[in-house]
């Protein structure tokens, strides 16, 4: 379902740019709303504070100017005329005379407009105590709203407190005009200017987001193209993306290096797959001959067991056993080569004497060489430094080379192993005076599909021994070289690094 939506009409809403644009727009609108509300509240409180501060002494001034005549009280004094005159001078105020408990004694409001009979004295006391402004109190005409005010204490001619003069500074007329402020030219000008600034901010922000995400979109496009190529092509990115000094540029460079490694690894995997296919084809050919021969002899014994003499049966069994041994040896070599090529086996580096190792390997082949009437020996130096390698792998490589030499050295021949020491390396040479290798086969001697393998099938050699030897030396970062002339023998040489300490034996 998600994939279908991304491919459908809602695809644009799943892009990074659209999400950033939407988040940015929402944040701008929320921020503008919060700032507007905060400014409105602050402006209102500031205005109330200014009005209340300007009219701080209004109630006290009125009380001083309208003193009581002798013999009169505040209750029966003519406040109605006073209230009417003051409201004509300042229509925004509303005047109330309160007793000591806050009850309204006199006012100038039209009948039925005053909704409260009593005003809370707590704000009045805060005002008289000069607390922080603005201070709001009850609005007798509108109990649901509280307004700023001015107040003072009323006393009689003897100085005894008889009540309060309570003046609402923002009366109904003022509030009515304030509520209609949005219809005014100034307010509309400010609103249109604010909307224009907000729109300009959105446009600039969205443009900047587009510039930033355009490079990211280019990076994504290059990666998608690279993915579509099966990781075999090249990750092509715009120079502006690669040369960008920010995180997108760093990400592009990282992806480029990763693409190069992936391409190299994919090429290696394909090459290894092709080599495995070739190896399977070659091995199937190698296994076919001994298996066919073994099967033929066993079927012959099964069909003609009553007709064959005991000596013939023994001959057939010996041939079948030899062919089974050949199959077993070939399978073992294939398994060993597969582990080496898949790098399941890593060299275990250690120091050892290659001279002693050669002596042990030569002794292992002495009986086989004597049975074939082939002389095998080694030429050693007086002092040879220790080499730094995997002793078991090097023993396996020497075994393969000597076994290969024994296979192709005729009766009365000679196999010789020799060492030479150069700065930082010890060279090993394995030579024989056998049949040699024709020149046309030397370039492909260490390949799986070497034509020489088919030519020499009669010697029952799979040719995998040389491949194993080459792979072992590659793991040691060494190369094997071959020098041969047909009819004059063959020489294999390779070098091993000496141990860093330079120790000699």
N, C-alpha and C positions, 0 to 999 in steps of 0.2 A: 504494500500500500504506500509506504514512504517513497519507494522508487517511482511509483506511478505518479505521485503528486509532484515530485521533482521534475518529472518529464512533462507534466501537464501545465495547465494555465497558472498554477501557483509556483512555478519553478523560480520566478524572480524573487519570491519571498524567502528562498532557502539560500540565497547568495550571501556572502559575508558583507558585501557593500550594503545590500538592502537591510540587513539586520543592524549594522552599525548606524545607517541612516535613520532607521526607526528608533533605535535606542537614543540617538543624539536628539532627534526631534522631540521625543517624549521628555528627555531630561531638560531640554531648553524650555519646553512649555511648562513643565512642573516648576523649574527654577524661576521662570518669568512670573508664574502664578504666585509662588511663595514670596518673591520679591515685591510683587504688586500688593499682595495682602499685607506684608510687613510694612511697606511704605505707607499704605493706607492707614494702618493702625497707628504707626508712628506719627504720621501727619495729623491724624485726628487727636491723638493724645497731646502732641505738641501745640496744636491749635487751642485745645481746651486749656492747657497750662498757660498759654499766653493770655487768653481771654480772662481766665480766673485771676492771673497775676495783675493784669491791667485793672480789673474791677475788684481788687482785694479790699479796698477801703470804701467801696460804694455804699454798702449797707450802713457802715459806721458813719460815713459822711452825711447820709440822708437823716440818720437818727440825730446827729448833732444840729443840723440845720433846722429841723422841725421839732423844736423843743416844746414841752407841754406848757400851756398857759396855767396860771395859778388856779387851783381848785379843780382842774380837769384830770382825767385819767386817760391812759392809752386806749381803753376800751371804747370810750365815748368820744374820743378825739376824731375829727373829720378826716379819716384816712382815705375814703373813697375818692375824694377830689384829688388828693395827693397821688394816689395810685394811677388815676386816669392821666394826670399830667405827665408823670414819669414814663408811662408806657407810650405816650405820644412822642416824647423826646427820644426814647429808645424802645422801639416795638419788640426787640428781641428778649426783653426781660419780663419776668412775672414776679409780683411782689405778694408776700404773705406775712401776716403778723401771727406769731405763735405765742402760746403761753409757756410757762416754765416746763410743762410736760410735752411740748411739741404739738399740742392740739391747735388747729387752725382757727384763729379768732376772726380774722378779716382778710378778704382778698377782693380783687377786682375782676374776677373771671365771670363770664356770662353764666346765668343759672344752669346748673346741670353739668358744667364742664369739669368741676373739681371732683375727682374720684376718691380722694383720700381725706379723711378727717384729722389725721395726725401724721406728722413727719418725724422720722427717726432722728434722735438727737445725737447719735454717735458720730455721723459725719460732721455735724455742726461743731461738736466739741473738738474733733480733729482739726477743723478749720480754724477755730479760735486758738488752738494750741500751736498753730502754724506748722502743721505737719507738711510733708512733701506733697507738692502739687503734681497732677491735678487730683482734687478730692471731689467725688461725686456724691450726690445725695438724692433723696426721693423727689420725684416730679409729681406733684399732687394731681395734675391733669392727666397724667399717663403713668399708672402704677407699674407698668411693665418696663419702663425706661428710667434710668437715673441720669441726672445731668449735673453739670458744674453749677456752682452757686456762690453767693456772697452772703455773709450773715454777721450779725452783731447782737449784742445784748441790749435789751430795752430796760430802762430804769425809770422810776417815778421821780418826783421832785426831791424826794428825800434820799435818792441814791439806791433804793431797794430794787432788785431785779424783779421785773414783772413779766418778762417774756423775751422773744427774739424777733428781730426783723430778718426774714428769710427771702432772698431774691434769687430766683432761677435765672441764670444768665443766658441760657439757650432755650427759650421757650418754644411754644408750638409753631409760631410764625417762623422762627429761625430754623427749626427742624424741617419745616415744610420746604423752605428754600434750599436747605442743605440736601434734602432727599432728591431734589430736582437738579442737583449740580451737574449730573451727567448730560443734561440738555444744554448746558452752557457751552459757549465757544471755546473757552480755555480748556475745559475738560475734554472736549472732542478733539481739539488740536493735540493735546498730550496723548490721548489714546491712539490717534492715527500715527503720530510720530513713534510711539512705542511699538505699534504693530509693524511699522516700516522697518524699524531697527531689528525687531525679532525676525522678520522675514529675511532681511539682509544677513543676519547671523546664521540662519538656517542655510541660506544659499551658499555662503562662504564655507561653512562647516561641511556641507555635503560635497562641495567642490574639492576641499582638502581631502576628505575621505576617498573620493574618487581617484585623486592622484595617488594616494597611498595604496589603495587596493588594486589599482591598475597594474602595478608591478607584481603584486601578489597573484593577480589573475594571470599575468604572463607566466609566472613561475608554475602555477597549476596547469596551465595549458601545455607547457613544455613537458611536465611530468606525465600528463595524460597521453601525450603523443609518444613519449618514451615507453609507457606501459603498453600502448597499442602496438608498438613495434616488437613486442615480445622480449623486451630488455636486450635486444640485439643491435639496436641502432645507437644513435648519439643523442644525448640530452642537449637540445638546442634552446638556448635562452637569449633574450635580448641583452645587448651590452649594458643598457641602463640598469637592468636587474642585477647583473653580475658585479657591476662597478659601484653599486649603491653601498654607502658606508654603514648603513643601519642594519637592524636585525634581519630584514628581508634579504639584503645582499649577503650576509653571513649564511643565511639559510640556503640561498641559491648556490653559493660556493660549496657548501656541505653536500647538497644534493648532486652537484656536478661530480664531486669526488666519489660519492656513493654510486652514481651511475657508471662512472668509469670502472670501479671495482666490480659492479654487478655485470657489466658487459664482459669484462675479462673473465670473471668466474663462469658466466654462461658459455663463453667460447671454450673455456677449459672443460666444462661439463660436456659440451657437444663433442669436443675432441676425444675426451675419455670414453664417451658413448660409442663413437666411431671405432676407437681402438678396441673396445670390448667386443663390438660386433666382429671386427676382424679377428680378434683372438678366438672368439667362439668358433668362427668359420675355420680358422687354422687348426684349432684343437680338435674340432670334429673330424677334420681330415686326418690328423695324427692318430686319433683314437680309432678311426675306422679300420686302418690296416691291422693293428694287433688284435682288435676285437673280432674282425672277420677271420683272421688266421686261427685264433683260439676257438672260435665257434666252429670253424670247419673241421679242425682236428677232433673236437669233442663230439660233433655229430657223426664223424666217421667211426669213432670208437663205439658210439651208441648203436649205429646201424650194423656195423660189421664186427661186433665184439666176439662173435663165435668164429669168425674167419681169420682174425689177426692173431699172430703168435705173441708170446709174452714179451719178446724183445721189441716187436713193433708197437705194442701197447705202451711200453715204457718210453719209447721214442716220441710217440704222440703226446703222452702226458708231459714229458720234459719240454716239448715245444709249447704246449698250452700253458705250462707254468711260467716259462720265459715271457710269453706274451702277456700274461696276467701281471707279472712283475713290472713289465714295461708300462702297462696301463696304470698301475699303482704309482710308479715313479712319476709318470706324466701328471697324474692328478695332484700329487704332492707339490710338484713344481708350479702347477697352475694356481693352487691355493696360496703358495708362498708369494708368487708374483702378484696375485690379486691384493694381498695384504700390503705389499710394498707400494703398489700403485695408488691404493686408496689411502695411503699414509696412516694406516692403522698401527704400523710399527715405527717407532722413533728410535734413532741411535741412542744408546746409553754410553755417553762419552766417558772414557777412562784412559789412563796411561798404561801402556804395555810394550813389551819388546816384540817387534814384528819378526825379528830374527828367530826368536824362540818359537813363535807361532808357525813360521815356515818350516822349521825343523820338525814340529809335531805333525804338520799336515803331510810332509814328505814321508815320514815314517808310516802314516796311515795308508799310503798308496804303495808302499814297497812290495807287499805280497802280490798285489794286482799287477804291478809293473814287472816283477820277476816272472809271473806266470805268462805274460805276453812277451817276455824277453826284451823288455825295454828298460834302458838305464835311466834312472831318475836321481838327481842330485841337486845340491844347492851350493852357491858360492857366497860366502859371508865375508863381511868386513871385520876388522879388528874391534872397532867400536862404532856402534850405531845408536843414535839417540832414540829415546822412547817416542812412540807415536801416540797421538791423541785421537782415538776412534772407538767404535764399538767392536770389541774383539770377536764376538760371535758372528757378526755380519762379515767382517773381513775374512774370518775363517771360511765362511760359506762362499765368498767370492773366490778365494784361492782354491777351494775344493772344486768349484765349477770349472775354473780355468785348467787345473791339472787333469780333471776327468775328461774335459774336452780334448786336451792334448793327447791323453792316452788312447782316446777313441780313434784318432786319426794319425797316430804315429805307428808305422809298420814295425814288424819284428826286427830287432837289432837296432832300433832307433834310440834317440836320446832326448830326454826332457831335462831342462836346466832352469833353476830359479836363482836369481841374483838380485842384490841390493846395491843401491848407490845413494849417497847422501849429498844433498845440496842444502843451501841456506833455508831453513824453515821447513824442509820436506825430506821425506825418505821415499825413493822410487823403488817399485817392485817390478821385476821383469820375469815373465814366464815364457820360455821359448822352447820350440821343438824343431826337429828336422824331418817332419812328416810330409804329407802330400801337399801342404800349402793350400792357399785359397786363390782362385783366379781373380784377376784385377777387377773384373766387372761385378763381382759380388761384394767387394770390400765396402763400397759406400752404403750398402743396405744391410750390412752384416748384423747390426743390432736392431733391425726392424722386425716386427712380427711376421710380415709377409715377405721375408727375405726368400728369394728364389732358391738359394742354396739349400734350404731345408728340404725342399722336394727332391733335389738332386741327391742328397745324402741320406735318404730314408733307409737305405739298406744298412746303414750303421746303427739304426735304431735310436737315433738322437733326435730329440724334439726341438733342439735349438733354444729352448727356454732358459737354459743355464746361463747363456750369454746375456739374455735380457735381464735375468735376476741380478747378475753381476753388475751390469750397467746401472740398474736402479739402486743397488746398494751403494755404489760409489757416488751416484747423484745425491743421495741422502747425506753423504759425507762431503758434499760440495767438491767432488773430484771428477775427473774425466778419465776414461779408459781409451787407450790408443792401440791400434793393431797395425803391424807391419808383416806383410806376407808376400811370398813369391811362389807361384805354382811349381811344385816339385822340390822346393828348397826349405819348406817349413814355415812356421808362423810364430810371431812374437807379440805378446800382449804386455803393455806397460801401464801402470797407474802410480800416482803419488799420494802419500798420506801426510798430513801436517804433523810436525813434531810437537812434543809436549812443551808448553811454555817455559818450564823450568830448565830445559836443555839437558835433562838427565840422560846419561849414557849407560849402555850395558855392554 
